[in-house]
Amino acid sequence: MKSLQVFGKEMVLGALIAILSVFTAFASWQGSIADSKQNENEILGMQSLNDGNAEYLSANQFIVYDYTMFDGWYTTDDDAKAEYYESSYSEELTAAIEVNPEDPFSEDYYNAMYASATELWDESDAAFEEAGVWDNRGDGLQLVILFTALGLAFSAWASLLKEESSLRPLFGAAATVMLVLGVVFYLAAPAV
């Protein structure tokens, strides 16, 4: 128990309270930044997902329109109507016909029609993944705050006890252990 006496000294307890207070505030500040970045990326992910869904539905409508115009062109005997139908094709269908007039509605056509939606979905996936990284960082920092807050509580209780109390150095040692755990978990928190 004599080796723990140093943890009960006024200077040690005062230093522990100061260091733990600053470290807790710093970890809390970084945690709030992580939460903010997580929220920002989740909103971007949802926005891109919604925009991608809207683009997908829009592409479906253009595909139906292309099919209608192509069927009209295919079945008409009137050159003026055929010209009208051809001029109404989407750029993607026109390009697909140039590449393969026998199968204009190929996989390449659909990929071209859905390109914008697919790009937005990829952006959404990337944003959600980034949000997950920030979430993990925030969770790691919450553990740091837990340990440093416990350390603050131990050091505060120790400072309230009389110097002769056998609990005072024990609480001071526990506060030191919580500070060390806080530093270890801070260093282990996922970086971004």
C-alpha positions as CSV (number, residue, x, y, z in Angstrom):
1,M,0.0,0.0,0.0
2,K,3.0,2.3,0.6
3,S,3.8,2.2,-3.2
4,L,0.4,3.7,-3.9
5,Q,0.9,6.6,-1.5
6,V,2.2,8.8,-4.3
7,F,-1.2,8.7,-6.0
8,G,-2.8,10.3,-2.9
9,K,-0.6,13.4,-3.0
10,E,-2.3,16.8,-3.7
11,M,-0.1,17.5,-6.7
12,V,-0.7,14.2,-8.3
13,L,-4.4,14.4,-7.8
14,G,-4.5,18.0,-9.1
15,A,-2.5,17.0,-12.1
16,L,-4.8,14.0,-12.7
17,I,-7.9,16.2,-12.5
18,A,-6.4,18.7,-14.9
19,I,-5.1,16.2,-17.4
20,L,-8.2,14.0,-17.3
21,S,-10.5,17.1,-17.7
22,V,-8.6,18.4,-20.8
23,F,-8.3,14.9,-22.3
24,T,-12.0,14.2,-21.8
25,A,-13.0,17.6,-23.3
26,F,-10.6,16.9,-26.3
27,A,-12.0,13.4,-26.9
28,S,-15.5,14.7,-26.6
29,W,-14.8,17.5,-29.1
30,Q,-13.3,14.9,-31.6
31,G,-16.3,12.6,-30.9
32,S,-18.7,15.4,-31.9
33,I,-16.8,16.0,-35.1
34,A,-16.9,12.3,-35.9
35,D,-20.7,12.3,-35.2
36,S,-21.1,15.3,-37.4
37,K,-19.1,13.8,-40.3
38,Q,-21.1,10.5,-39.9
39,N,-24.3,12.4,-40.1
40,E,-23.1,14.5,-43.1
41,N,-22.1,11.4,-45.0
42,E,-25.3,9.6,-44.2
43,I,-27.3,12.5,-45.5
44,L,-25.1,12.6,-48.7
45,G,-25.6,8.8,-49.0
46,M,-29.4,9.1,-48.7
47,Q,-29.5,12.0,-51.2
48,S,-27.5,10.1,-53.8
49,L,-29.6,7.0,-53.2
50,N,-32.8,9.0,-53.7
51,D,-31.4,10.8,-56.8
52,G,-30.2,7.4,-58.1
53,N,-33.7,5.9,-57.7
54,A,-35.2,8.9,-59.4
55,E,-32.8,8.6,-62.3
56,Y,-33.5,4.9,-62.5
57,L,-37.3,5.5,-62.8
58,S,-36.6,8.3,-65.4
59,A,-34.5,5.9,-67.4
60,N,-37.2,3.3,-67.3
61,Q,-39.6,5.8,-68.8
62,F,-37.2,6.7,-71.5
63,I,-36.7,3.0,-72.3
64,V,-40.5,2.5,-72.6
65,Y,-40.6,5.6,-74.8
66,D,-37.7,4.2,-77.0
67,Y,-39.5,0.9,-77.3
68,T,-42.7,2.7,-78.3
69,M,-40.9,4.8,-80.9
70,F,-38.9,1.8,-82.2
71,D,-42.1,-0.3,-82.5
72,G,-43.8,2.6,-84.3
73,W,-40.9,2.9,-86.7
74,Y,-40.7,-0.8,-87.3
75,T,-44.5,-1.2,-88.1
76,T,-45.1,2.0,-90.1
77,D,-45.3,2.1,-93.9
78,D,-45.2,5.9,-94.0
79,D,-41.7,7.5,-94.5
80,A,-42.8,10.7,-92.8
81,K,-43.9,8.8,-89.7
82,A,-40.8,6.6,-89.8
83,E,-38.7,9.8,-89.8
84,Y,-40.7,11.2,-86.9
85,Y,-40.2,8.0,-84.9
86,E,-36.4,7.9,-85.6
87,S,-36.0,11.6,-84.6
88,S,-37.7,10.8,-81.3
89,Y,-35.2,8.1,-80.3
90,S,-33.0,8.8,-77.3
91,E,-29.3,9.4,-77.9
92,E,-28.6,6.0,-76.3
93,L,-30.9,4.2,-78.7
94,T,-29.5,6.0,-81.7
95,A,-26.0,5.0,-80.7
96,A,-27.1,1.4,-80.1
97,I,-28.7,1.2,-83.5
98,E,-25.4,2.5,-85.1
99,V,-23.5,-0.2,-83.2
100,N,-25.9,-3.1,-83.8
101,P,-29.0,-2.5,-85.8
102,E,-30.1,-6.1,-85.3
103,D,-30.2,-5.8,-81.5
104,P,-30.4,-2.2,-80.5
105,F,-31.8,-3.0,-77.0
106,S,-28.6,-4.8,-76.0
107,E,-27.0,-4.8,-72.6
108,D,-24.8,-1.8,-73.6
109,Y,-28.0,0.1,-74.3
110,Y,-29.4,-0.6,-70.8
111,N,-26.0,0.2,-69.2
112,A,-26.0,3.5,-71.0
113,M,-29.6,4.3,-70.0
114,Y,-28.9,3.4,-66.3
115,A,-25.4,5.0,-66.2
116,S,-26.5,8.1,-64.3
117,A,-28.5,6.0,-61.7
118,T,-25.6,3.6,-61.3
119,E,-23.1,6.4,-60.7
120,L,-25.4,8.0,-58.1
121,W,-25.8,4.6,-56.4
122,D,-22.0,4.2,-56.3
123,E,-21.7,7.7,-54.7
124,S,-24.3,6.6,-52.2
125,D,-22.4,3.4,-51.3
126,A,-19.2,5.4,-50.9
127,A,-20.9,8.0,-48.7
128,F,-22.5,5.3,-46.5
129,E,-19.1,3.5,-46.2
130,E,-17.5,6.8,-45.1
131,A,-20.3,7.3,-42.6
132,G,-19.5,3.9,-41.2
133,V,-15.8,4.8,-40.8
134,W,-16.8,8.0,-38.9
135,D,-19.2,6.0,-36.8
136,N,-16.5,3.6,-35.8
137,R,-14.2,6.5,-34.9
138,G,-17.0,8.1,-32.8
139,D,-17.6,4.8,-31.0
140,G,-13.9,4.5,-30.2
141,L,-13.9,8.0,-28.8
142,Q,-16.9,7.2,-26.6
143,L,-14.9,4.5,-24.9
144,V,-12.1,7.1,-24.3
145,I,-14.6,9.5,-22.8
146,L,-16.0,6.7,-20.6
147,F,-12.5,5.8,-19.2
148,T,-11.5,9.5,-18.7
149,A,-14.8,10.4,-17.0
150,L,-14.3,7.4,-14.6
151,G,-10.8,8.7,-14.0
152,L,-12.1,12.1,-13.2
153,A,-14.6,10.6,-10.8
154,F,-11.9,8.6,-9.0
155,S,-9.6,11.6,-8.8
156,A,-12.4,13.9,-7.6
157,W,-13.4,11.4,-4.9
158,A,-9.7,11.0,-3.9
159,S,-9.3,14.7,-3.6
160,L,-12.3,15.0,-1.3
161,L,-10.9,12.3,1.1
162,K,-8.5,13.2,4.0
163,E,-4.9,12.6,3.3
164,E,-4.8,9.9,5.9
165,S,-7.5,7.9,4.2
166,S,-6.3,4.6,2.7
167,L,-8.9,5.0,-0.1
168,R,-7.3,8.2,-1.3
169,P,-4.2,6.6,-2.9
170,L,-6.3,3.7,-4.2
171,F,-8.7,6.1,-5.9
172,G,-5.7,8.1,-7.3
173,A,-4.2,4.9,-8.7
174,A,-7.6,4.0,-10.2
175,A,-7.7,7.4,-11.8
176,T,-4.2,6.9,-13.2
177,V,-5.3,3.5,-14.6
178,M,-8.3,5.1,-16.3
179,L,-6.0,7.8,-17.8
180,V,-3.7,5.1,-19.2
181,L,-6.7,3.2,-20.6
182,G,-8.1,6.4,-22.1
183,V,-4.8,7.0,-23.9
184,V,-4.6,3.4,-25.1
185,F,-8.1,3.5,-26.5
186,Y,-7.6,6.9,-28.0
187,L,-4.5,5.6,-29.9
188,A,-6.5,2.5,-30.9
189,A,-9.6,4.5,-32.1
190,P,-10.0,4.1,-35.9
191,A,-8.4,6.9,-37.7
192,V,-10.0,8.7,-40.6
